């Protein structure tokens, strides 16, 4: 465990150094994403000015929900940015680099990319938490833990979907659609959905575990809530690792000329 | 124990086939056709520890597929392989600590960072302690003459400079075996020579075995003691390089251009004229019978030289000769 952490920190450091080679682009991506998130959330502020609540959800609840999703997604794309490019890496033979080095392929691949815009999401997510008004140390600790669960489930979902490339060849478009569906459903109050739609959000596209359930956990601690998040994280992560390594046996490499960014 | 033992190794790929144009694409969408391609067709060979072995063949011969199976990147379809007594696709991580790899078309160095940062990262990946890594980097930068290059972002290095850094990075963890896939691709003559010299020196200094693939016979001639020629996924020849040179790399090709027009009936004793143009001529000669310097001096006497290129026969020609000799 210690060995893998030292390795992970070294990769993240290299990512950061690489991103900071272009200072202006780095800063503008971080700032641009904070602005982008703020603009998106402005819609909810206007909405809740007209309607006080939606299915029991009020503006502070939305701040909390959006904070968790933005921070979880942002942390995931900052620390494991290649989750968004996994299917492309499979289809174009970019896994060769990771397979030739003595480290776990999936972990190494995921960690070898930092999306600077993800850091903007994390900053906005923390700001959103403070705007929700639940200013206690306990709540903040739960927010950090909830963010980690949200990130784990989101990244595991991406790995699962993008690993389809091992069987389908190029699946980037499908992966993008699944990612968009996950983000879109995660930032809506879960009480809006009932029946089969609700079932889907807890299973096929587990957006509930990325947004609503961790947000509820931040608002009120329950052992049940914690158990749900731990269970969903373990199941999703195990499934993602299993599917990726099954697919890896089918990896065919490629001859495209590549560079390591 | 041999460093590499390969027995009846096979690798097949399936590839989608479609006719050209929109009609072909539509047909393929409804009824896709798959074709099985046999990239490696049951090859067997061994390599001793510390040996310099060349694997040559034209593009698409199966060299890269073989080297990718031996590094654990690809699973074979069937057959056996042991590298340093490990099965590459089953013990990939253990093996990776003991081998170094360089893929000419797949740089390991991070493009936007100076090479020294990738070296530091590799130190962590291979679990070298900081002091040990620093000493090793200092040694390799002197051996590869890259001290001045290490702090420049890789994107600003020339291809030859980058490749020297790539090979140095692959030796950071003192591997017992170096697997090089087309390390000289795209390099000019001087850069190629530099890379070859340094690899040979590391073999002498540290006893690191080298398995090198190339479609340039010159790489093998300059570096390897033994050669395996591979074509269409099969081994067509394996022998000492000296034997290959004696039997198949006997002729030289010369392409020469003059400042003035030349005689259309241009001839030169001891050479065979392949093509005559207005300002230049292409000829072939047997270097065992006619010394290179004699041909050059006589060509220089024939007119005012603008350009001259001397090359070995292409691999395709060598393979054709091998087939001719074996009567297949």
Interface residues (C-beta under 8 A of the other chain):
Chain A: X3 X6 X7 X10 X11 X13 X14 X17 X18 X21 X22 X95 X96 X97 X99 X100 X101 X102 X103 X104 X249 X251 X252 X253 X255 X256 X257 X258 X259 X260 X261
Chain B: X13 X64 X68 X71 X72 X73 X74 X75 X92 X93 X94 X96 X97 X101 X103 X105 X106 X107 X108 X109 X110 X111 X112 X113 X117 X118 X120 X121 X124 X125 X126 X127 X153
